[in-house]
Amino acid sequence: MRDSARHHILKWLSPADWAVAYDAHPEEQQDVLSSVLTSRGLDTPIERDAFLHVSLDDIPDPFLFLDMEKACVIVDGVLRMESPRILIFGDYDADGLTSSALLARWFKSRECEAEILIPDRFDDGFGLSVALAEEIILHNPHLVITVDTGTSSPDAIKFLRQHGIKVIVTDHHLPDELFARGEVPIINPSIPDESYPFKELSGAGVAYLMTLALDRFLGEISTIRPALTVIASVGTVADVVPLLGVNRAIVRAGLEAFDEHAPEGLKALYKYTSSSRRGGTLMSRDFAFSIGPRLNAAGRVGDVRLALDLLLEDDPERVVFLALKLHELNEERRQVEQEVFQDAFHDVMKRQGDEPLSIAIARGKGWHGGVLGIVSARLAERLRVPAITLTEEDGMLTGSARTFGRINLIEGITYAGTFLETFGGHEGAAGLSLKAENFDQFREAMVHYIESIPIKKRHVPILADTTLEGHAIDAKLVESFNVLEPTGYGFEQPLFIIPSMMIEEITRVGDGKHLRLKVRSQDDVKSAFDTILFNRGDDEPFYSVGDEIDLIGTPEFNFWRDRRSIQLRCTDLRPSYSSELDNRLQHAFPEFLRQLPDPHLTEAFNRHGLMSINREDVVALWQLVSSIAGRECIPIAFSPSRLAWLLTHRYNVDAGALAVLFILAIFAEVGLGELVADEGGGFIFRLLEIGEEKLVLTEAPLWVKLDAQGVLVT
């Protein structure tokens, strides 16, 4: 068996757990939308109305920031100068770019043309350095305002102040342990002593709140307020902050204002969104998956100024050209990202072999630095473990890390910090660099840290809002989900466990990468839906037409040639009833072994799907586990129902989950292997090398007991 096929089977045999946040009792009679809202803690009509209809009027007073008034006094004083010179220093990602453009447009509406300086991702790195401060001095500004950066740049700020330049910091990143407030106003909700009640703003959100405060301080609402709201909403979604509280209010207002008030550049990018192509309504996911990535592409693989120019440009013809260039850069970025991802994925698999994967660490040469963070995020999503992607140049490895589940990534990297040259970040993401010669030691340290965390704390179930029967899915239901917008990080689209669906068609699409099925409800033959699982094409051999499966996914509209249909966009699928059976067997199997033989067990066996065990079942299971384990005798972590399902689909034998466990236990008794319960909830079977010794299954005590029980058919 090829290594890649073996790895995929091992992964499939030990699936992610599923869970529901709210399991409604039948007598409650709640509609589906109400169940979704209840699952998210919105229990009362008042709470739901406040959440679903949040507006800019609900935003807490921006003057609750400790330094906001001080910042407004400085801006007012500079604007009163005869020829004020203001420089905005931003970051090169979509959040930093939108923050910069937002402030620049606000100053322009006050008849002040602010300069903007954006560092180069590769030449300058992240943040405001002393070297960049020296460059800023050449512009001779009266005031520098940082956006989406600056909190951790005390030396550069001190340098600017020494040259008589006023500084205001607006940011949302966590400060380092040496941070201390000084004379410079810092508007950052993440500072521990900050009094602003909402902590999870984006950089664009912070800049937007400062313009709200400035409008109030100056006594005049900006004439371009709706346009500023649109820009802030794009930056907020693109920076992947939770769509709750202030963020939700900004994004909701931005979506509503987009058609009429969006700057020309964003309108030009809009034509590349799925909503524009299908003639539908703009959604937050269009910011996340179409507009945001195109703005980010400039900083990742091109000239960041292209994106900034587009955000500042008002000429409808000029922005079409700029939008096309960003679209081309994004296509280039996607191609580069896909190539690096494939190389990184194969490197992880080769380096890991068939041992259980606790963290994915990929290393390569010549990988584009601008896509390493995205590649790590994709590896983490695909493999359901934290991921680090590193590229080598001149003996140094640099890269990005992304976490998965509940693992505090920066704690792990700090644990392995003795092997690093530089690192920084937070629980979910980090950047790092190390000498190539220290790679193996760093990798070992990271694996040790991750594996020191109990499996149950590492693994996070796929959490659905509630259960949804297939026959309840219709156009009216899907339309009802519109009220949940904006959806995205922190408030995702509704996710459901959809049980007992029958496969009518199954095929691989997208060059084999994706899995497309047609499924129908067991309860209603009219409830048939196309279903897509992205990046799950390799699951196709595990399923057949006629199989009964459960899905976890979201019903949504698919538009094709002016025709609207409902499709299921799925996260995962599994054989129906498998989870319940596996949970029961985890507790029941040891008791069955202890009680055999006992005539009272027959009924219990039948409830667990065991009628008999045939000799063909034994032979087929031996062939299956031998092929999976290979010569290396790789341990097989499995859920019993999945191993039985695979056995049935590969060898066309009718052996259930309990039968599989009994047969493996017989193998263990005669010395062919070891069978143990796994702390993660399943079982582990490991083949043993037996040499030339002849082992007789029929002499195993368990074989004799099962024969006395009347289960064996020989």
Secondary structure, 3 states (H helix, E strand, C coil): CCHHHHHHHHHHHCCCCEEECCCCCHHHCCCHHHHHHHHCCCCCHHHHHHHHCCCHHHCCCHHHCCCHHHHHHHHHHHHCCCCCCEEEECCCCHHHHHHHHHHHHHHHHCCCCCEEECCCCCCCCCCCCHHHHHHHHHHCCCEEEEECCCCCCHHHHHHHHHCCCEEEEECCCCCCCCCCCCCCCEECCCCCCCCCCCCCCCHHHHHHHHHHHHHHHHCCCCCCHHHHHHHHHHHHHHCCCCCCHHHHHHHHHHHHHHHHHCCHHHHHHHCCCHHHHHCCCCCHHHHHHHHHHHHHHHHHHCCHHHHHHHHHCCCHHHHHHHHHHHHHHHHHHHHHHHHHHHHHHHHHHHHHCCCCCCCEEEEEECCCHHHHHHHHHHHHHHHCCCEEEEEEECCEEEEEEECCCCCCHHHHHHHCHHHCCEEEECCCEEEEEEEHHHHHHHHHHHHHHHHCCCHHHHCCCEEECEECCHHHCCHHHHHHHHHHCCCECCECCCCEEEEEEEEEEEEEECCCCEEEEEEEECCCCCCEEEEEECCCHHHHHHCCCCCEEEEEEEEEEEEECCEEEEEEEEEEEEECCHHHHHHHHHHHHHHHHHHCCCCCHHHHHHHCCCCCEEHHHHHHHHHHHHHHHCCCCCCEEECHHHHHHHHHHHHCCCCCHHHHHHHHHHHHHCCCEEEEECCCCCEEEEECCCCCCCCCHHHCHHHHHHHHHCCEEC
